Amino acid sequence: QVQLVESGGGLVQPGGSLRLSCAASGSIFSRYAMGWYRQAPGKERELVASMGTIGHTYYQDSVKGRFSISRDNAKKTIYLQMNSLKPEDTAVYYCNGLSSGSPVWSWGQGTQVTVSS
């Protein structure tokens, strides 16, 4: 079982930036596509961005051009660079492995992102 630890969230003003990190334990990290999800209050968890094992990326339409996902297999870490943040980006952000489009492992604690003036 892989354990996931997200970090980097915080309170930021609209238009600001944050960089989230997700560190994974275990040796199978590089074999999986990885994704960033978010869950806003009262809403279901949704996939925001993902990156495959050879670098193919996916972005939800609402974050295209503002968010950028990357991974460092040697460090078993994925990142989410978030720019031009909007209040609607406020949510708890989680990472997970992806297999056939579905999350693979147990969820970590997530990291809270709050965009507010």
N, CA, C and O atoms as a MOPAC input file, in Angstrom:
PM7 MOZYME 1SCF
protein

 N      0.85100 1    -1.19400 1     0.00000 1
 C      0.00000 1     0.00000 1     0.00000 1
 C      0.88600 1     1.24300 1     0.00000 1
 O      1.87000 1     1.32700 1     0.73500 1
 N      0.51700 1     2.19100 1    -0.83000 1
 C      1.24800 1     3.44800 1    -0.91200 1
 C      0.60000 1     4.46300 1     0.01500 1
 O     -0.62500 1     4.57500 1     0.06800 1
 N      1.42000 1     5.19600 1     0.74000 1
 C      0.91800 1     6.29600 1     1.56800 1
 C      1.22800 1     7.61200 1     0.88500 1
 O      2.29900 1     7.79700 1     0.30600 1
 N      0.27300 1     8.51800 1     0.96200 1
 C      0.37200 1     9.79200 1     0.26700 1
 C      0.32700 1    10.93600 1     1.27700 1
 O     -0.51200 1    10.94300 1     2.17800 1
 N      1.23200 1    11.90400 1     1.12200 1
 C      1.26800 1    13.05800 1     2.01200 1
 C      1.29900 1    14.31900 1     1.17000 1
 O      2.27600 1    14.60300 1     0.47700 1
 N      0.20600 1    15.07200 1     1.24500 1
 C      0.09800 1    16.31600 1     0.48800 1
 C      0.52800 1    17.49900 1     1.34700 1
 O      0.35200 1    17.48700 1     2.56500 1
 N      1.08900 1    18.51100 1     0.71200 1
 C      1.51000 1    19.71300 1     1.43500 1
 C      1.52900 1    20.89900 1     0.48600 1
 O      1.41600 1    20.74000 1    -0.73000 1
 N      1.67300 1    22.08800 1     1.05500 1
 C      1.82800 1    23.28400 1     0.24700 1
 C      0.61100 1    24.18600 1     0.16300 1
 O      0.67400 1    25.26600 1    -0.42300 1
 N     -0.48600 1    23.75400 1     0.74000 1
 C     -1.68100 1    24.58200 1     0.69900 1
 C     -1.56800 1    25.79300 1     1.60500 1
 O     -0.58700 1    25.96000 1     2.32900 1
 N     -2.59700 1    26.63900 1     1.55100 1
 C     -2.60600 1    27.81600 1     2.38900 1
 C     -3.65500 1    28.79900 1     1.94600 1
 O     -4.50600 1    28.49600 1     1.10900 1
 N     -3.58400 1    29.98200 1     2.51900 1
 C     -4.49500 1    31.07200 1     2.18100 1
 C     -3.78500 1    32.01400 1     1.21200 1
 O     -2.67200 1    32.47000 1     1.47600 1
 N     -4.42900 1    32.29500 1     0.10800 1
 C     -3.82500 1    33.15200 1    -0.90300 1
 C     -4.89800 1    34.07200 1    -1.47600 1
 O     -6.07100 1    33.70600 1    -1.53700 1
 N     -4.49600 1    35.25000 1    -1.88800 1
 C     -5.44100 1    36.18500 1    -2.48900 1
 C     -5.73500 1    35.78600 1    -3.93300 1
 O     -4.91900 1    35.11900 1    -4.56900 1
 N     -6.88000 1    36.18400 1    -4.44800 1
 C     -7.17300 1    35.93200 1    -5.86600 1
 C     -6.05400 1    36.46900 1    -6.74600 1
 O     -5.54000 1    37.56600 1    -6.53200 1
 N     -5.69100 1    35.67000 1    -7.73900 1
 C     -4.58000 1    36.02000 1    -8.61400 1
 C     -3.23600 1    35.51200 1    -8.13800 1
 O     -2.24500 1    35.59400 1    -8.86400 1
 N     -3.19300 1    34.99100 1    -6.93100 1
 C     -1.94100 1    34.49700 1    -6.38400 1
 C     -1.58600 1    33.10000 1    -6.86500 1
 O     -2.27900 1    32.51500 1    -7.69700 1
 N     -0.49200 1    32.58000 1    -6.32500 1
 C      0.01900 1    31.27500 1    -6.74500 1
 C      0.35100 1    30.41600 1    -5.53000 1
 O      0.68000 1    30.92100 1    -4.45700 1
 N      0.25600 1    29.12600 1    -5.72800 1
 C      0.69500 1    28.14100 1    -4.75200 1
 C      1.28400 1    26.95600 1    -5.49700 1
 O      0.93300 1    26.69400 1    -6.64800 1
 N      2.17700 1    26.24800 1    -4.83600 1
 C      2.71700 1    25.01200 1    -5.38600 1
 C      2.47900 1    23.89100 1    -4.38100 1
 O      3.00600 1    23.90500 1    -3.26900 1
 N      1.68700 1    22.93800 1    -4.79500 1
 C      1.38800 1    21.79100 1    -3.95000 1
 C      2.36500 1    20.65300 1    -4.24400 1
 O      2.83600 1    20.48400 1    -5.36900 1
 N      2.65100 1    19.88300 1    -3.20100 1
 C      3.49800 1    18.70100 1    -3.34500 1
 C      2.77500 1    17.49100 1    -2.79000 1
 O      1.96500 1    17.60400 1    -1.87000 1
 N      3.07300 1    16.34300 1    -3.35200 1
 C      2.51500 1    15.08700 1    -2.86300 1
 C      3.63600 1    14.06200 1    -2.86600 1
 O      4.13900 1    13.67800 1    -3.92200 1
 N      4.02200 1    13.62200 1    -1.67600 1
 C      5.06900 1    12.62100 1    -1.53900 1
 C      4.43900 1    11.25200 1    -1.32300 1
 O      3.52600 1    11.09200 1    -0.51300 1
 N      4.94100 1    10.27400 1    -2.05700 1
 C      4.40800 1     8.92200 1    -1.96600 1
 C      5.45600 1     7.96500 1    -1.42700 1
 O      6.64100 1     8.08400 1    -1.73800 1
 N      5.00900 1     7.02000 1    -0.61900 1
 C      5.90400 1     5.98500 1    -0.14700 1
 C      5.85900 1     4.81500 1    -1.11300 1
 O      5.00900 1     4.78700 1    -2.00300 1
 N      6.75200 1     3.85400 1    -0.96000 1
 C      6.70300 1     2.66100 1    -1.77900 1
 C      7.48100 1     2.79500 1    -3.07500 1
 O      7.86800 1     3.89200 1    -3.47900 1
 N      7.70200 1     1.65800 1    -3.71500 1
 C      8.55600 1     1.62600 1    -4.89700 1
 C      7.78200 1     1.57900 1    -6.21000 1
 O      8.38300 1     1.51500 1    -7.28300 1
 N      6.44900 1     1.61100 1    -6.13100 1
 C      5.66800 1     1.43300 1    -7.35600 1
 C      5.18500 1     2.75600 1    -7.93500 1
 O      4.44300 1     2.77700 1    -8.91800 1
 N      5.60300 1     3.84500 1    -7.33100 1
 C      5.13900 1     5.17500 1    -7.73700 1
 C      5.29100 1     5.38600 1    -9.23800 1
 O      4.36100 1     5.85000 1    -9.89700 1
 N      6.45100 1     5.05000 1    -9.77700 1
 C      6.74400 1     5.36400 1   -11.18000 1
 C      5.91100 1     4.54500 1   -12.15700 1
 O      5.87000 1     4.86500 1   -13.34500 1
 N      5.25600 1     3.51300 1   -11.69000 1
 C      4.47400 1     2.65300 1   -12.58000 1
 C      3.07000 1     3.20600 1   -12.84000 1
 O      2.35600 1     2.70200 1   -13.70700 1
 N      2.67700 1     4.22900 1   -12.09900 1
 C      1.30900 1     4.71600 1   -12.17200 1
 C      1.21600 1     6.13500 1   -12.69100 1
 O      2.07800 1     6.97300 1   -12.42400 1
 N      0.14700 1     6.39100 1   -13.44200 1
 C     -0.25600 1     7.76400 1   -13.66100 1
 C     -0.63400 1     8.33700 1   -12.30300 1
 O     -1.07800 1     7.61300 1   -11.41200 1
 N     -0.45100 1     9.65800 1   -12.15500 1
 C     -0.76300 1    10.31900 1   -10.89000 1
 C     -1.68300 1    11.49100 1   -11.14000 1
 O     -1.60300 1    12.15500 1   -12.17400 1
 N     -2.54800 1    11.73400 1   -10.19400 1
 C     -3.50000 1    12.81400 1   -10.36800 1
 C     -3.66400 1    13.67300 1    -9.13900 1
 O     -3.41500 1    13.24000 1    -8.01400 1
 N     -4.08400 1    14.88900 1    -9.37200 1
 C     -4.49900 1    15.80300 1    -8.30900 1
 C     -6.02100 1    15.93500 1    -8.37000 1
 O     -6.60400 1    16.16500 1    -9.42900 1
 N     -6.63600 1    15.78200 1    -7.21300 1
 C     -8.06800 1    15.92400 1    -7.06900 1
 C     -8.33900 1    17.08200 1    -6.10000 1
 O     -7.45000 1    17.52600 1    -5.37200 1
 N     -9.57200 1    17.55000 1    -6.11200 1
 C     -9.95600 1    18.53200 1    -5.10600 1
 C    -11.41300 1    18.29800 1    -4.70200 1
 O    -12.22800 1    17.79100 1    -5.47300 1
 N    -11.69800 1    18.68600 1    -3.47700 1
 C    -13.06500 1    18.57400 1    -2.97100 1
 C    -13.42100 1    19.85800 1    -2.24100 1
 O    -12.84500 1    20.18900 1    -1.20500 1
 N    -14.38400 1    20.57100 1    -2.80800 1
 C    -14.88300 1    21.79700 1    -2.19400 1
 C    -16.01700 1    21.43700 1    -1.23800 1
 O    -16.63000 1    20.37900 1    -1.38100 1
 N    -16.30000 1    22.29100 1    -0.27800 1
 C    -17.38000 1    22.00900 1     0.68300 1
 C    -18.69800 1    21.73300 1    -0.03300 1
 O    -19.12400 1    22.49600 1    -0.90100 1
 N    -19.32800 1    20.63600 1     0.34600 1
 C    -20.61400 1    20.28200 1    -0.22600 1
 C    -20.56500 1    19.71300 1    -1.62700 1
 O    -21.60800 1    19.48100 1    -2.23800 1
 N    -19.36500 1    19.48300 1    -2.14900 1
 C    -19.23600 1    18.96600 1    -3.51000 1
 C    -18.46300 1    17.65400 1    -3.50800 1
 O    -17.76300 1    17.32900 1    -2.54900 1
 N    -18.60200 1    16.90700 1    -4.59800 1
 C    -17.87200 1    15.65600 1    -4.72700 1
 C    -16.41900 1    15.94100 1    -5.10000 1
 O    -16.08700 1    16.98600 1    -5.66000 1
 N    -15.58300 1    14.98800 1    -4.77500 1
 C    -14.17600 1    15.09400 1    -5.16300 1
 C    -14.07300 1    14.97400 1    -6.67800 1
 O    -14.73700 1    14.13900 1    -7.29200 1
 N    -13.23300 1    15.81800 1    -7.27300 1
 C    -13.10400 1    15.83200 1    -8.72900 1
 C    -11.63200 1    15.82600 1    -9.12400 1
 O    -10.77600 1    16.35000 1    -8.41100 1
 N    -11.36100 1    15.22400 1   -10.27500 1
 C    -10.01300 1    15.20000 1   -10.81500 1
 C     -9.70200 1    16.53400 1   -11.46100 1
 O    -10.45600 1    17.02000 1   -12.30400 1
 N     -8.59600 1    17.11600 1   -11.06200 1
 C     -8.20100 1    18.42600 1   -11.57600 1
 C     -7.15500 1    18.29700 1   -12.67300 1
 O     -7.23900 1    18.95500 1   -13.71000 1
 N     -6.16800 1    17.44000 1   -12.43000 1
 C     -5.07700 1    17.27900 1   -13.38400 1
 C     -4.44100 1    15.91200 1   -13.17200 1
 O     -4.48400 1    15.35500 1   -12.07500 1
 N     -3.85500 1    15.38300 1   -14.23300 1
 C     -3.15800 1    14.10600 1   -14.09800 1
 C     -1.96900 1    14.07400 1   -15.04200 1
 O     -1.89700 1    14.81700 1   -16.02100 1
 N     -1.04100 1    13.18900 1   -14.71400 1
 C      0.12300 1    12.99500 1   -15.56000 1
 C      0.41800 1    11.50800 1   -15.65300 1
 O      0.51400 1    10.82000 1   -14.63700 1
 N      0.56200 1    11.01800 1   -16.87500 1
 C      0.86000 1     9.61900 1   -17.07800 1
 C      2.31200 1     9.28600 1   -16.81300 1
 O      3.11400 1    10.15700 1   -16.47600 1
 N      2.63900 1     8.01700 1   -16.97000 1
 C      3.98500 1     7.55600 1   -16.66200 1
 C      5.02600 1     8.09200 1   -17.63000 1
 O      6.21000 1     8.15500 1   -17.29800 1
 N      4.59300 1     8.47900 1   -18.82800 1
 C      5.55000 1     9.02200 1   -19.78800 1
 C      5.28700 1    10.49100 1   -20.06800 1
 O      5.77200 1    11.04000 1   -21.05700 1
 N      4.50900 1    11.12900 1   -19.18600 1
 C      4.40300 1    12.57500 1   -19.23700 1
 C      3.15400 1    13.15700 1   -19.85500 1
 O      2.98500 1    14.37600 1   -19.86700 1
 N      2.26000 1    12.30100 1   -20.37800 1
 C      1.01500 1    12.83200 1   -20.94900 1
 C      0.19300 1    13.47200 1   -19.84000 1
 O      0.04400 1    12.90000 1   -18.76000 1
 N     -0.33900 1    14.66100 1   -20.11000 1
 C     -1.08800 1    15.37800 1   -19.08600 1
 C     -2.55400 1    15.58700 1   -19.46900 1
 O     -2.92200 1    15.62100 1   -20.64300 1
 N     -3.35800 1    15.72100 1   -18.44000 1
 C     -4.77400 1    16.06500 1   -18.57900 1
 C     -5.06400 1    17.18600 1   -17.59500 1
 O     -4.55600 1    17.18300 1   -16.47400 1
 N     -5.88700 1    18.14800 1   -18.01800 1
 C     -6.33900 1    19.21400 1   -17.13500 1
 C     -7.84400 1    19.39900 1   -17.29400 1
 O     -8.38300 1    19.36600 1   -18.40000 1
 N     -8.49000 1    19.59000 1   -16.17900 1
 C     -9.90000 1    19.97600 1   -16.20700 1
 C     -9.99000 1    21.34200 1   -16.88800 1
 O     -9.10400 1    22.18000 1   -16.72100 1
 N    -11.04900 1    21.56300 1   -17.64700 1
 C    -11.16900 1    22.81200 1   -18.40200 1
 C    -11.01600 1    24.04900 1   -17.51200 1
 O    -10.43900 1    25.05100 1   -17.93400 1
 N    -11.52400 1    23.98000 1   -16.30600 1
 C    -11.52800 1    25.16400 1   -15.44200 1
 C    -10.12500 1    25.58100 1   -14.98500 1
 O     -9.94700 1    26.69400 1   -14.49100 1
 N     -9.13600 1    24.70900 1   -15.14200 1
 C     -7.78400 1    25.05200 1   -14.67800 1
 C     -6.77300 1    25.11700 1   -15.81200 1
 O     -5.60600 1    25.43400 1   -15.58000 1
 N     -7.20000 1    24.82400 1   -17.02700 1
 C     -6.27500 1    24.85900 1   -18.15700 1
 C     -5.65600 1    26.23800 1   -18.30000 1
 O     -6.34300 1    27.25800 1   -18.23700 1
 N     -4.34400 1    26.24900 1   -18.49400 1
 C     -3.62800 1    27.50800 1   -18.64300 1
 C     -3.23800 1    28.15400 1   -17.32500 1
 O     -2.47400 1    29.11900 1   -17.30900 1
 N     -3.75500 1    27.63000 1   -16.21800 1
 C     -3.42600 1    28.19600 1   -14.90200 1
 C     -2.66700 1    27.20100 1   -14.02000 1
 O     -1.79600 1    27.59900 1   -13.24700 1
 N     -2.98800 1    25.93200 1   -14.13000 1
 C     -2.34800 1    24.89200 1   -13.31600 1
 C     -1.39400 1    24.08300 1   -14.17400 1
 O     -1.59700 1    23.92100 1   -15.37700 1
 N     -0.34500 1    23.57700 1   -13.52900 1
 C      0.62000 1    22.73300 1   -14.21500 1
 C      1.04700 1    21.59900 1   -13.29500 1
 O      1.49800 1    21.82600 1   -12.17300 1
 N      0.89800 1    20.37300 1   -13.79100 1
 C      1.27300 1    19.20000 1   -13.01100 1
 C      2.63300 1    18.70200 1   -13.46300 1
 O      2.96400 1    18.76200 1   -14.64700 1
 N      3.41500 1    18.21200 1   -12.52200 1
 C      4.71700 1    17.62900 1   -12.85100 1
 C      5.01700 1    16.51700 1   -11.84700 1
 O      4.38200 1    16.41400 1   -10.79700 1
 N      5.98900 1    15.69800 1   -12.19400 1
 C      6.35200 1    14.60800 1   -11.29300 1
 C      7.85200 1    14.40600 1   -11.30300 1
 O      8.52800 1    14.66800 1   -12.29700 1
 N      8.35900 1    13.93300 1   -10.17400 1
 C      9.76500 1    13.58200 1   -10.03600 1
 C      9.79200 1    12.15300 1    -9.51900 1
 O      9.61300 1    11.91700 1    -8.32400 1
 N     10.01400 1    11.20800 1   -10.40600 1
 C      9.95800 1     9.79900 1   -10.01300 1
 C     11.06000 1     9.43900 1    -9.02500 1
 O     10.86100 1     8.58700 1    -8.15900 1
 N     12.20900 1    10.07400 1    -9.14400 1
 C     13.30800 1     9.77900 1    -8.20700 1
 C     12.92200 1    10.16800 1    -6.78300 1
 O     13.30700 1     9.49700 1    -5.82500 1
 N     12.17100 1    11.23900 1    -6.64900 1
 C     11.73400 1    11.69200 1    -5.32700 1
 C     10.36300 1    11.14300 1    -4.96000 1
 O      9.87400 1    11.38300 1    -3.85600 1
 N      9.74100 1    10.41200 1    -5.87200 1
 C      8.39800 1     9.86700 1    -5.64700 1
 C      7.44700 1    10.99100 1    -5.22800 1
 O      6.70900 1    10.87300 1    -4.25000 1
 N      7.48500 1    12.05100 1    -5.97500 1
 C      6.70100 1    13.24000 1    -5.64400 1
 C      6.04700 1    13.80100 1    -6.89300 1
 O      6.64000 1    13.80600 1    -7.97100 1
 N      4.81900 1    14.27300 1    -6.73600 1
 C      4.19000 1    15.03600 1    -7.80200 1
 C      3.89100 1    16.43500 1    -7.28300 1
 O      3.77900 1    16.66300 1    -6.07800 1
 N      3.76800 1    17.35300 1    -8.21600 1
 C      3.57500 1    18.75000 1    -7.88100 1
 C      2.38700 1    19.30500 1    -8.65900 1
 O      2.02000 1    18.79500 1    -9.71800 1
 N      1.80400 1    20.34800 1    -8.11200 1
 C      0.77200 1    21.08200 1    -8.83300 1
 C      1.06800 1    22.56900 1    -8.64600 1
 O      0.86900 1    23.12900 1    -7.56800 1
 N      1.54100 1    23.18600 1    -9.71200 1
 C      1.76500 1    24.62500 1    -9.69900 1
 C      0.45700 1    25.29000 1   -10.06900 1
 O     -0.09400 1    25.04400 1   -11.14100 1
 N     -0.03700 1    26.13100 1    -9.18100 1
 C     -1.32500 1    26.78200 1    -9.39200 1
 C     -1.11000 1    28.28500 1    -9.46100 1
 O     -0.66600 1    28.90700 1    -8.49600 1
 N     -1.42800 1    28.85300 1   -10.60200 1
 C     -1.28900 1    30.29200 1   -10.81800 1
 C     -2.65500 1    30.91500 1   -11.07600 1
 O     -3.62600 1    30.21600 1   -11.36600 1
 N     -2.71400 1    32.22800 1   -10.96500 1
 C     -3.96400 1    32.96800 1   -11.22100 1
 C     -5.13100 1    32.34500 1   -10.47300 1
 O     -6.19600 1    32.11100 1   -11.04300 1
 N     -4.92400 1    32.08400 1    -9.21900 1
 C     -5.93700 1    31.38800 1    -8.42100 1
 C     -7.21000 1    32.21100 1    -8.29100 1
 O     -7.18100 1    33.44000 1    -8.22300 1
 N     -8.32900 1    31.49100 1    -8.25800 1
 C     -9.64500 1    32.10500 1    -8.15300 1
 C    -10.34200 1    31.58500 1    -6.89100 1
 O    -10.00400 1    30.50900 1    -6.39700 1
 N    -11.29800 1    32.33200 1    -6.37400 1
 C    -12.02100 1    31.83500 1    -5.19700 1
 C    -12.63600 1    30.45500 1    -5.41000 1
 O    -12.73100 1    29.66900 1    -4.46700 1
 N    -13.04800 1    30.15800 1    -6.62600 1
 C    -13.64500 1    28.84900 1    -6.89500 1
 C    -12.63600 1    27.71000 1    -6.88000 1
 O    -13.02000 1    26.54400 1    -6.98300 1
 N    -11.34900 1    28.03200 1    -6.75400 1
 C    -10.33900 1    26.98200 1    -6.58800 1
 C    -10.22500 1    26.53800 1    -5.13000 1
 O     -9.50100 1    25.59100 1    -4.82300 1
 N    -10.93000 1    27.21300 1    -4.24300 1
 C    -10.89100 1    26.85400 1    -2.83000 1
 C    -11.40800 1    25.43700 1    -2.62400 1
 O    -12.52300 1    25.10700 1    -3.02800 1
 N    -10.59300 1    24.60800 1    -1.99500 1
 C    -10.93500 1    23.20000 1    -1.79000 1
 C     -9.81200 1    22.52400 1    -1.01800 1
 O     -8.74300 1    23.09800 1    -0.81400 1
 N    -10.07200 1    21.30800 1    -0.59900 1
 C     -8.99900 1    20.44700 1    -0.10600 1
 C     -8.47200 1    19.67300 1    -1.31100 1
 O     -9.23700 1    19.06200 1    -2.05700 1
 N     -7.16900 1    19.71100 1    -1.48700 1
 C     -6.53400 1    19.07600 1    -2.63300 1
 C     -5.85900 1    17.77800 1    -2.19700 1
 O     -5.16500 1    17.72500 1    -1.18200 1
 N     -6.08200 1    16.74200 1    -2.98900 1
 C     -5.54400 1    15.41400 1    -2.72800 1
 C     -4.82000 1    14.90400 1    -3.96600 1
 O     -5.09200 1    15.34500 1    -5.08300 1
 N     -3.90400 1    13.98000 1    -3.75900 1
 C     -3.28400 1    13.28300 1    -4.87900 1
 C     -3.58700 1    11.79400 1    -4.76600 1
 O     -3.94900 1    11.29700 1    -3.69900 1
 N     -3.43400 1    11.10300 1    -5.87200 1
 C     -3.61000 1     9.65500 1    -5.86600 1
 C     -3.05500 1     9.09500 1    -7.15300 1
 O     -2.89600 1     9.81200 1    -8.14100 1
 N     -2.76300 1     7.81600 1    -7.13500 1
 C     -2.44500 1     7.12500 1    -8.36200 1
 C     -3.70700 1     6.88900 1    -9.15600 1
 O     -4.81200 1     6.90600 1    -8.61400 1
 N     -3.53500 1     6.67100 1   -10.43700 1
 C     -4.67000 1     6.44700 1   -11.31800 1
 C     -4.48900 1     5.13900 1   -12.07800 1
 O     -3.41100 1     4.85400 1   -12.60100 1
 N     -5.54500 1     4.35900 1   -12.13100 1
 C     -5.56800 1     3.16200 1   -12.95400 1
 C     -6.93400 1     3.09000 1   -13.62700 1
 O     -7.96500 1     3.06300 1   -12.95500 1
 N     -6.93500 1     3.06000 1   -14.94100 1
 C     -8.18300 1     3.08900 1   -15.71400 1
 C     -9.06500 1     4.25900 1   -15.28400 1
 O    -10.29100 1     4.15400 1   -15.24200 1
 N     -8.41700 1     5.36500 1   -14.96800 1
 C     -9.14600 1     6.57900 1   -14.63600 1
 C     -9.66200 1     6.66500 1   -13.22700 1
 O    -10.32300 1     7.64200 1   -12.87400 1
 N     -9.38200 1     5.67600 1   -12.41200 1
 C     -9.87000 1     5.67600 1   -11.03500 1
 C     -8.72400 1     5.72900 1   -10.03800 1
 O     -7.63000 1     5.24100 1   -10.32200 1
 N     -8.96700 1     6.32000 1    -8.86600 1
 C     -7.91700 1     6.35300 1    -7.84200 1
 C     -7.57900 1     4.95800 1    -7.35100 1
 O     -8.42700 1     4.06800 1    -7.29000 1
 N     -6.30700 1     4.79900 1    -7.00400 1
 C     -5.79200 1     3.47100 1    -6.69700 1
 C     -5.64600 1     3.21400 1    -5.20300 1
 O     -5.99200 1     2.14100 1    -4.70900 1
 N     -5.13500 1     4.20100 1    -4.49800 1
 C     -4.75300 1     3.98100 1    -3.09700 1
 C     -5.66100 1     4.72500 1    -2.12400 1
 O     -6.51900 1     5.50900 1    -2.53000 1
 N     -5.45900 1     4.46600 1    -0.84500 1
 C     -6.20100 1     5.19400 1     0.17100 1
 C     -5.80900 1     6.67100 1     0.11800 1
 O     -4.67200 1     7.02000 1    -0.20000 1
 N     -6.77700 1     7.52400 1     0.43700 1
 C     -6.52900 1     8.95300 1     0.38500 1
 C     -5.65300 1     9.41700 1     1.54600 1
 O     -5.73000 1     8.88200 1     2.65200 1
 N     -4.82300 1    10.41800 1     1.27600 1
 C     -4.08300 1    11.08200 1     2.32700 1
 C     -4.96000 1    12.10400 1     3.02300 1
 O     -6.17900 1    12.11600 1     2.85200 1
 N     -4.33300 1    12.95400 1     3.80400 1
 C     -5.09900 1    13.93700 1     4.56600 1
 C     -5.47500 1    15.14900 1     3.72900 1
 O     -6.34100 1    15.93000 1     4.12200 1
 N     -4.83900 1    15.31100 1     2.59200 1
 C     -5.10900 1    16.45500 1     1.74100 1
 C     -4.45600 1    17.71900 1     2.26700 1
 O     -3.90600 1    17.74500 1     3.36800 1
 N     -4.52700 1    18.76600 1     1.45600 1
 C     -3.99200 1    20.06700 1     1.85400 1
 C     -5.00700 1    21.13600 1     1.45900 1
 O     -5.49100 1    21.16100 1     0.32800 1
 N     -5.32100 1    22.01500 1     2.40300 1
 C     -6.37700 1    23.00500 1     2.18700 1
 C     -5.83600 1    24.18400 1     1.39500 1
 O     -4.79100 1    24.74400 1     1.72500 1
 N     -6.55400 1    24.54900 1     0.35500 1
 C     -6.26200 1    25.75700 1    -0.42000 1
 C     -7.46000 1    26.68600 1    -0.28900 1
 O     -8.58900 1    26.31900 1    -0.61400 1
 N     -7.19700 1    27.87700 1     0.18600 1
 C     -8.25200 1    28.87800 1     0.32800 1
 C     -7.84800 1    30.12800 1    -0.43600 1
 O     -6.79800 1    30.72100 1    -0.18600 1
 N     -8.70000 1    30.51200 1    -1.36700 1
 C     -8.44200 1    31.69400 1    -2.18600 1
 C     -9.47000 1    32.75100 1    -1.79200 1
 O    -10.66100 1    32.62400 1    -2.07700 1
 N     -8.98500 1    33.78100 1    -1.13800 1
 C     -9.89500 1    34.79800 1    -0.61800 1
 C     -9.13800 1    36.09700 1    -0.38200 1
 O     -7.95600 1    36.10100 1    -0.03700 1
 N     -9.84900 1    37.19200 1    -0.57800 1
 C     -9.26100 1    38.49400 1    -0.28700 1
 C     -9.60200 1    38.92400 1     1.13900 1
 O     -9.19400 1    40.00100 1     1.57400 1

